[in-house]
Amino acid sequence: MLSATAPATSLSAAAAHTTTTFLLHTPPLRLFLRRPPNLISASLNPSPSPSPLVAKPQVYQPFRPPPSPLPSQYRSLDAAGKLDVLANRLGLWFEYAPLISSLIQEGFTPPTIEEITGIGGVQQNTLVVGAQVRESLVQTINDADPDLIAAFDTGGSELLYEIRLLNAEKRAAAARYIVENRLDGKGAQDLARAMKDFPRRRGDKGWESFNYDYPGDCLAFMHYRLSREYSNMSEARTAALEDALKVAVTEEARSLIVRDLEREGEGKDEAEEEIEAGVRVPVVRLKIGEVAEATTVVVLPVCNGEEGGKGVGEAPMEVRSEGEFGVVVAEEGWRRWVVLPGWEPIAGLGKGGVVVAFKDARALPWRVNRWYKEEAILVVADRSRKEVEAGDGFYLTGATGSDGELKVQRGSELMEMGLKESLGTVLLVVRPPKDMDDDQLSDEDWD
């Protein structure tokens, strides 16, 4: 304890000691000081570039609808305005046709549009599709032939609708042919079908003589193929050949048609010429959808090759159509039937037609073993022609002449065996449809 009488020096010393002691126990001042916040300047302190390994955040991009197919003069119209344009046909058909699709997107139905505008449902579809076909022609042809596009400006929807199934290149060729030959709706439909069907007919008789690059040749081949569905020396056959000659373009196609017309004029049956040159039974592959597209069809009873002559004998001899609907009626009940296109060898087949189904083609007199072990076949025979007349003909027989498992034999072989009668004359051999075409049998494949 300090005395009051202590000298001043002692007090000063004591005070200094006390102060010194206090300072020694006080925390450093730097711990209590706060640094001012650093000022960030974009110009002085640029942000570091992001690392290439760090994925950039995806920025939201709003949906941008495709450009409107509506012409500019119709884009601002409301539903009532669009209906008014359609009802009064304000504009060219290909201009207001997109309004139909626009109204349907807004919730209108085709019957409602028909009730308000008077445009039927079928016509609505024709207008919409026709406008789409016209737009594809505009993009394909560009400015090369503006007159061709302008030819469809009035009443062209029905014509353009018919060529909708063709690709862009063939559409342009078909449109040019329609304009140059002034085809109507039915003519445009036939042309489009002929051009669409032509590549699938590879292998048909005379196909190689026509050129796919010419729409006229495609149309001519359709008439030529139709002529072969009629019987020889008939008016319908001659008329079909004349129609084919009118539209054929290439010289090769015209020569083929002229030869057939000359043969018709001479009254010579084509079957007689085939007998003179050596009979060959046609072997055809049925194409997918060919029955549905055929102009005429033939309905025949079917029996299995294992059933022998008994199965062939029990099959109905006559099948006819009755009434306005062409109802098929058989003389007796039968379980198995087949519908085939009205190909020339069987188009005129009347009483006695029958089809024999074989598991494979080993029942036929092939010279070489190729595809016949892999696929089933149908053999069409005429039971009204049982006599073995031609050595080069082919006839349906049993393993021992008329009984046992069925097979096909050449007429010369049966003559050597002393057989004068068979189960029927073979008219046609049908192979099953496939997605890909393959080579047909050549003459040397026959035994």
C-alpha positions as CSV (number, residue, x, y, z in Angstrom):
1,M,0.0,0.0,0.0
2,L,1.3,3.3,-1.0
3,S,1.9,5.9,1.7
4,A,0.5,9.4,1.2
5,T,3.8,10.8,2.4
6,A,5.8,8.9,-0.1
7,P,7.9,10.9,-2.4
8,A,6.6,11.9,-5.8
9,T,9.3,9.8,-7.5
10,S,8.0,6.8,-5.7
11,L,4.5,7.5,-6.9
12,S,5.7,8.0,-10.4
13,A,7.6,4.8,-10.3
14,A,4.6,2.9,-8.8
15,A,2.4,4.4,-11.4
16,A,4.8,3.4,-14.2
17,H,5.0,-0.1,-12.8
18,T,1.2,-0.4,-12.6
19,T,0.8,0.9,-16.2
20,T,3.4,-1.4,-17.5
21,T,1.8,-4.3,-15.9
22,F,-1.6,-3.4,-17.4
23,L,-0.1,-3.0,-20.9
24,L,1.5,-6.4,-20.7
25,H,-1.8,-8.1,-20.0
26,T,-3.7,-6.2,-22.6
27,P,-4.3,-8.2,-25.9
28,P,-2.6,-6.8,-29.0
29,L,-4.5,-4.0,-30.6
30,R,-4.3,-5.5,-34.1
31,L,-6.7,-8.2,-33.1
32,F,-9.4,-5.6,-32.5
33,L,-8.9,-3.6,-35.7
34,R,-11.2,-4.2,-38.6
35,R,-10.0,-3.9,-42.1
36,P,-12.0,-1.8,-44.5
37,P,-13.8,-3.9,-47.1
38,N,-12.0,-4.2,-50.4
39,L,-13.6,-2.3,-53.2
40,I,-14.3,-4.4,-56.3
41,S,-13.8,-2.7,-59.7
42,A,-14.7,-4.4,-62.9
43,S,-12.0,-2.5,-64.8
44,L,-9.3,-3.1,-62.3
45,N,-10.2,-6.6,-61.2
46,P,-11.8,-8.6,-64.1
47,S,-13.4,-11.8,-63.2
48,P,-11.4,-14.9,-64.1
49,S,-12.5,-16.9,-67.1
50,P,-14.4,-20.0,-66.2
51,S,-12.6,-23.3,-66.4
52,P,-13.3,-25.3,-69.6
53,L,-14.1,-28.3,-67.4
54,V,-17.0,-26.5,-65.8
55,A,-20.3,-27.0,-67.7
56,K,-22.0,-23.8,-68.6
57,P,-25.5,-23.4,-67.2
58,Q,-28.3,-23.9,-69.7
59,V,-30.1,-20.8,-70.6
60,Y,-33.9,-21.1,-71.0
61,Q,-34.9,-20.7,-74.6
62,P,-38.6,-20.2,-75.2
63,F,-40.4,-22.3,-77.8
64,R,-40.6,-20.7,-81.3
65,P,-43.4,-22.2,-83.4
66,P,-42.8,-22.8,-87.1
67,P,-43.8,-20.0,-89.5
68,S,-47.5,-19.8,-90.1
69,P,-48.6,-21.6,-93.3
70,L,-51.3,-19.0,-93.7
71,P,-50.9,-16.3,-96.3
72,S,-50.0,-12.9,-94.9
73,Q,-53.4,-11.4,-95.7
74,Y,-55.2,-14.0,-93.5
75,R,-52.9,-14.1,-90.5
76,S,-54.6,-11.4,-88.5
77,L,-58.1,-12.8,-89.0
78,D,-60.0,-14.3,-86.1
79,A,-62.1,-17.4,-86.4
80,A,-65.1,-15.5,-87.7
81,G,-63.0,-13.8,-90.3
82,K,-61.6,-17.1,-91.5
83,L,-65.0,-18.7,-91.8
84,D,-66.2,-15.7,-93.8
85,V,-63.3,-16.1,-96.2
86,L,-64.1,-19.8,-96.7
87,A,-67.8,-19.3,-97.0
88,N,-67.4,-16.6,-99.7
89,R,-64.3,-18.2,-101.4
90,L,-62.4,-14.9,-101.0
91,G,-59.2,-15.7,-102.9
92,L,-57.6,-18.5,-104.8
93,W,-58.2,-22.0,-103.5
94,F,-54.6,-22.7,-102.5
95,E,-54.6,-19.4,-100.5
96,Y,-57.7,-20.1,-98.3
97,A,-57.1,-23.9,-98.1
98,P,-54.8,-23.5,-95.1
99,L,-57.6,-21.7,-93.2
100,I,-59.3,-25.1,-92.9
101,S,-56.3,-26.6,-91.0
102,S,-56.1,-23.5,-88.8
103,L,-59.7,-23.7,-87.8
104,I,-59.4,-27.4,-86.9
105,Q,-56.5,-26.5,-84.7
106,E,-58.7,-24.0,-83.0
107,G,-61.2,-26.7,-82.2
108,F,-63.6,-26.6,-85.1
109,T,-64.6,-30.0,-86.6
110,P,-65.1,-30.7,-90.4
111,P,-68.9,-31.0,-90.0
112,T,-69.0,-27.6,-88.3
113,I,-66.9,-26.0,-91.0
114,E,-69.1,-27.7,-93.6
115,E,-72.3,-26.3,-92.0
116,I,-71.0,-22.8,-91.8
117,T,-69.0,-22.6,-95.1
118,G,-70.8,-25.1,-97.3
119,I,-67.5,-26.9,-98.0
120,G,-68.0,-30.7,-97.6
121,G,-65.6,-32.9,-95.6
122,V,-64.2,-34.6,-98.7
123,Q,-63.7,-31.2,-100.4
124,Q,-61.9,-29.9,-97.3
125,N,-59.5,-32.8,-97.4
126,T,-58.9,-32.3,-101.1
127,L,-58.2,-28.6,-100.7
128,V,-55.8,-29.1,-97.8
129,V,-53.8,-31.9,-99.4
130,G,-53.9,-30.2,-102.8
131,A,-52.4,-27.1,-101.3
132,Q,-49.6,-29.1,-99.7
133,V,-48.9,-30.8,-103.0
134,R,-48.8,-27.5,-104.8
135,E,-46.4,-26.1,-102.2
136,S,-44.1,-29.1,-102.8
137,L,-44.2,-28.4,-106.5
138,V,-43.3,-24.7,-105.9
139,Q,-40.3,-25.8,-103.9
140,T,-39.2,-28.4,-106.5
141,I,-39.8,-26.4,-109.7
142,N,-38.9,-23.0,-108.3
143,D,-39.0,-20.4,-111.0
144,A,-38.0,-22.8,-113.8
145,D,-41.6,-23.2,-115.0
146,P,-44.0,-20.7,-113.5
147,D,-46.7,-21.4,-116.1
148,L,-46.9,-25.0,-114.9
149,I,-47.8,-23.9,-111.3
150,A,-50.2,-21.3,-112.6
151,A,-52.1,-23.9,-114.6
152,F,-53.4,-25.3,-111.3
153,D,-54.5,-21.9,-109.9
154,T,-58.1,-22.5,-110.8
155,G,-59.7,-25.8,-110.0
156,G,-56.4,-27.6,-109.6
157,S,-57.0,-29.1,-106.1
158,E,-58.6,-32.2,-107.5
159,L,-55.8,-32.9,-109.9
160,L,-53.0,-32.3,-107.4
161,Y,-54.8,-34.4,-104.8
162,E,-54.4,-37.4,-107.0
163,I,-50.6,-37.2,-107.3
164,R,-50.1,-36.9,-103.5
165,L,-48.6,-40.4,-103.2
166,L,-45.7,-39.7,-105.6
167,N,-42.4,-38.4,-104.5
168,A,-41.3,-34.8,-105.3
169,E,-39.6,-35.7,-108.6
170,K,-42.4,-37.8,-109.9
171,R,-45.0,-35.2,-108.8
172,A,-43.4,-32.6,-111.0
173,A,-43.3,-35.0,-114.0
174,A,-46.9,-36.1,-113.4
175,A,-48.1,-32.4,-113.0
176,R,-46.4,-31.5,-116.3
177,Y,-48.0,-34.5,-118.0
178,I,-51.4,-33.6,-116.6
179,V,-51.2,-30.0,-117.9
180,E,-49.8,-31.0,-121.3
181,N,-52.4,-33.6,-122.0
182,R,-55.3,-31.8,-120.2
183,L,-56.2,-34.8,-118.0
184,D,-59.3,-34.7,-115.8
185,G,-59.5,-36.0,-112.3
186,K,-59.9,-39.7,-113.4
187,G,-57.0,-39.4,-115.8
188,A,-54.8,-37.9,-113.1
189,Q,-55.8,-40.7,-110.8
190,D,-54.9,-43.4,-113.4
191,L,-51.6,-41.7,-114.1
192,A,-50.6,-41.5,-110.4
193,R,-51.5,-45.2,-109.9
194,A,-49.6,-46.2,-113.0
195,M,-46.5,-44.3,-111.9
196,K,-46.7,-45.6,-108.3
197,D,-47.3,-49.2,-109.4
198,F,-44.7,-49.4,-112.2
199,P,-41.6,-50.3,-110.1
200,R,-43.5,-53.1,-108.3
201,R,-44.3,-54.8,-111.6
202,R,-40.7,-55.7,-112.3
203,G,-40.7,-59.2,-113.9
204,D,-44.1,-58.9,-115.6
205,K,-44.2,-59.7,-119.3
206,G,-43.2,-56.7,-121.4
207,W,-42.1,-54.6,-118.3
208,E,-38.6,-54.0,-119.6
209,S,-39.9,-52.4,-122.8
210,F,-41.4,-49.4,-120.9
211,N,-39.4,-46.5,-119.4
212,Y,-40.1,-45.4,-115.9
213,D,-38.8,-41.9,-116.6
214,Y,-41.7,-41.2,-118.9
215,P,-45.2,-40.9,-117.3
216,G,-46.7,-41.8,-120.6
217,D,-44.9,-45.1,-120.7
218,C,-46.0,-45.9,-117.1
219,L,-49.6,-45.2,-118.2
220,A,-49.1,-47.3,-121.3
221,F,-47.8,-50.2,-119.3
222,M,-50.9,-50.1,-117.1
223,H,-53.1,-50.4,-120.2
224,Y,-50.9,-53.1,-121.6
225,R,-51.0,-55.1,-118.4
226,L,-54.8,-54.7,-118.3
227,S,-55.0,-56.1,-121.9
228,R,-53.5,-59.3,-120.7
229,E,-56.3,-59.9,-118.3
230,Y,-58.8,-60.2,-121.1
231,S,-59.2,-63.2,-123.3
232,N,-57.4,-63.3,-126.7
233,M,-59.1,-61.7,-129.7
234,S,-61.7,-59.9,-127.5
235,E,-62.8,-56.3,-128.0
236,A,-61.8,-55.4,-124.5
237,R,-58.2,-56.6,-125.1
238,T,-57.9,-54.8,-128.4
239,A,-59.3,-51.6,-126.8
240,A,-56.8,-51.7,-124.0
241,L,-53.9,-52.2,-126.4
242,E,-55.1,-49.2,-128.5
243,D,-55.2,-47.1,-125.3
244,A,-51.7,-48.2,-124.5
245,L,-50.5,-47.2,-128.0
246,K,-52.0,-43.7,-127.7
247,V,-49.9,-42.8,-124.6
248,A,-46.7,-44.8,-125.2
249,V,-43.6,-42.6,-125.6
250,T,-40.6,-44.8,-126.2
251,E,-40.2,-46.6,-129.5
252,E,-39.5,-49.9,-127.7
253,A,-42.9,-49.7,-125.9
254,R,-44.7,-48.8,-129.1
255,S,-43.2,-51.7,-131.0
256,L,-44.3,-54.2,-128.3
257,I,-47.8,-52.9,-128.4
258,V,-48.0,-52.9,-132.2
259,R,-46.8,-56.5,-132.3
260,D,-49.7,-57.5,-130.0
261,L,-52.2,-55.5,-132.0
262,E,-51.0,-57.2,-135.2
263,R,-51.4,-60.6,-133.6
264,E,-54.9,-59.7,-132.6
265,G,-55.7,-58.5,-136.1
266,E,-54.4,-61.8,-137.6
267,G,-56.7,-63.7,-135.2
268,K,-53.9,-65.9,-134.0
269,D,-54.2,-67.1,-130.5
270,E,-51.1,-66.4,-128.4
271,A,-51.4,-69.8,-126.8
272,E,-51.0,-71.4,-130.2
273,E,-47.8,-69.5,-130.8
274,E,-46.5,-70.7,-127.4
275,I,-47.3,-74.3,-128.4
276,E,-45.4,-73.9,-131.6
277,A,-42.4,-72.5,-129.8
278,G,-42.6,-74.9,-126.8
279,V,-45.0,-74.6,-124.0
280,R,-43.8,-72.9,-120.8
281,V,-46.0,-72.8,-117.7
282,P,-45.9,-69.3,-116.3
283,V,-44.3,-69.1,-112.8
284,V,-45.2,-65.9,-111.1
285,R,-44.6,-64.5,-107.6
286,L,-47.7,-63.0,-106.0
287,K,-47.0,-59.4,-104.9
288,I,-48.1,-57.9,-101.7
289,G,-51.4,-56.1,-102.2
290,E,-51.8,-57.3,-105.8
291,V,-55.1,-59.0,-105.2
292,A,-56.6,-55.8,-103.7
293,E,-55.5,-53.8,-106.7
294,A,-56.5,-56.3,-109.4
295,T,-59.2,-55.3,-111.8
296,T,-60.6,-58.8,-111.9
297,V,-60.0,-61.7,-109.5
298,V,-60.5,-65.5,-109.7
299,V,-61.8,-67.6,-106.7
300,L,-60.8,-71.2,-106.8
301,P,-61.0,-74.2,-104.4
302,V,-57.7,-75.5,-102.9
303,C,-56.7,-79.0,-102.0
304,N,-53.4,-80.3,-100.6
305,G,-50.9,-82.3,-102.7
306,E,-50.9,-85.1,-100.1
307,E,-54.6,-85.7,-100.7
308,G,-54.0,-87.1,-104.1
309,G,-56.5,-87.5,-106.9
310,K,-59.3,-88.0,-104.4
311,G,-58.9,-84.5,-103.1
312,V,-58.9,-83.0,-106.6
313,G,-61.9,-85.0,-107.6
314,E,-63.9,-83.9,-104.5
315,A,-63.2,-80.2,-105.0
316,P,-66.2,-78.2,-106.5
317,M,-66.1,-78.1,-110.3
318,E,-68.0,-74.8,-110.7
319,V,-67.8,-71.5,-108.8
320,R,-70.0,-68.6,-110.0
321,S,-71.0,-65.2,-108.8
322,E,-74.7,-64.3,-108.4
323,G,-76.7,-61.2,-107.7
324,E,-75.8,-57.5,-107.9
325,F,-73.1,-57.9,-105.3
326,G,-71.4,-60.8,-107.1
327,V,-71.8,-63.3,-104.2
328,V,-69.6,-66.3,-104.9
329,V,-71.6,-69.6,-104.9
330,A,-70.2,-73.1,-105.2
331,E,-72.1,-76.2,-106.2
332,E,-71.1,-77.9,-102.9
333,G,-69.4,-77.0,-99.6
334,W,-65.7,-76.6,-99.4
335,R,-63.3,-75.5,-96.7
336,R,-60.3,-74.0,-98.4
337,W,-60.4,-71.2,-101.1
338,V,-57.9,-68.8,-102.6
339,V,-58.4,-65.5,-104.4
340,L,-55.9,-64.8,-107.2
341,P,-55.6,-61.8,-109.6
342,G,-57.2,-62.4,-113.0
343,W,-54.0,-63.2,-114.7
344,E,-54.2,-64.1,-118.4
345,P,-53.7,-67.9,-118.0
346,I,-56.6,-68.1,-115.6
347,A,-58.8,-65.1,-116.5
348,G,-61.1,-67.2,-118.7
349,L,-61.0,-70.3,-116.5
350,G,-64.5,-71.6,-116.1
351,K,-65.8,-74.9,-114.9
352,G,-63.1,-77.2,-113.5
353,G,-60.5,-74.9,-112.1
354,V,-58.6,-76.1,-109.0
355,V,-55.6,-75.1,-107.0
356,V,-53.2,-77.6,-105.5
357,A,-51.0,-76.5,-102.6
358,F,-47.6,-78.1,-102.3
359,K,-45.2,-77.6,-99.3
360,D,-42.4,-77.0,-101.7
361,A,-41.7,-77.2,-105.5
362,R,-40.1,-80.7,-105.5
363,A,-43.3,-81.9,-107.1
364,L,-42.4,-79.9,-110.2
365,P,-40.1,-81.1,-113.0
366,W,-37.1,-78.7,-112.3
367,R,-33.8,-79.4,-113.8
368,V,-31.8,-77.8,-111.0
369,N,-32.3,-77.5,-107.3
370,R,-32.5,-73.9,-106.3
371,W,-35.2,-72.2,-104.4
372,Y,-37.9,-74.9,-104.5
373,K,-36.9,-76.5,-101.2
374,E,-37.5,-73.3,-99.3
375,E,-41.0,-72.1,-100.1
376,A,-44.5,-73.4,-100.8
377,I,-46.2,-73.1,-104.1
378,L,-49.7,-73.2,-105.6
379,V,-50.4,-75.0,-108.9
380,V,-53.5,-73.9,-110.8
381,A,-54.9,-76.6,-113.1
382,D,-57.9,-77.0,-115.4
383,R,-59.8,-80.3,-114.8
384,S,-61.9,-79.8,-117.9
385,R,-58.7,-80.4,-120.0
386,K,-57.6,-83.9,-118.9
387,E,-56.3,-85.3,-122.2
388,V,-52.6,-85.4,-122.6
389,E,-52.3,-83.6,-126.0
390,A,-49.0,-81.7,-126.1
391,G,-45.6,-83.3,-125.3
392,D,-44.3,-79.9,-124.1
393,G,-47.4,-79.3,-121.9
394,F,-47.5,-80.0,-118.1
395,Y,-50.2,-82.0,-116.4
396,L,-51.3,-82.7,-112.9
397,T,-51.0,-86.4,-112.0
398,G,-50.8,-88.7,-109.0
399,A,-47.7,-90.7,-108.1
400,T,-49.0,-93.6,-110.1
401,G,-51.0,-91.7,-112.8
402,S,-54.2,-90.7,-110.9
403,D,-53.8,-91.9,-107.3
404,G,-51.3,-91.2,-104.6
405,E,-49.5,-87.9,-103.9
406,L,-49.9,-85.3,-106.6
407,K,-47.2,-83.9,-108.8
408,V,-46.7,-82.2,-112.1
409,Q,-45.3,-84.1,-115.1
410,R,-44.4,-83.2,-118.7
411,G,-46.7,-84.5,-121.5
412,S,-43.9,-86.3,-123.3
413,E,-43.2,-88.3,-120.2
414,L,-46.8,-89.3,-119.8
415,M,-47.0,-90.3,-123.4
416,E,-44.0,-92.6,-123.0
417,M,-45.9,-94.2,-120.1
418,G,-48.9,-94.7,-122.3
419,L,-51.1,-92.4,-120.2
420,K,-53.6,-90.4,-122.3
421,E,-55.5,-88.8,-119.4
422,S,-54.4,-86.7,-116.4
423,L,-56.1,-85.0,-113.5
424,G,-55.9,-81.7,-115.3
425,T,-53.7,-79.4,-117.4
426,V,-51.4,-77.1,-115.4
427,L,-52.0,-73.4,-116.2
428,L,-50.0,-71.5,-113.7
429,V,-47.5,-71.9,-110.8
430,V,-47.8,-69.2,-108.1
431,R,-45.0,-68.4,-105.6
432,P,-45.7,-66.7,-102.3
433,P,-45.3,-62.9,-101.9
434,K,-42.0,-61.5,-100.6
435,D,-40.8,-58.0,-99.8
436,M,-37.9,-58.3,-102.3
437,D,-38.2,-59.4,-105.9
438,D,-35.9,-62.1,-107.1
439,D,-35.2,-63.6,-110.5
440,Q,-38.0,-65.6,-112.2
441,L,-37.3,-69.0,-113.6
442,S,-35.5,-69.2,-116.9
443,D,-36.4,-71.7,-119.6
444,E,-33.4,-73.9,-118.9
445,D,-34.6,-74.5,-115.3
446,W,-37.4,-76.8,-116.6
447,D,-36.5,-80.4,-117.0
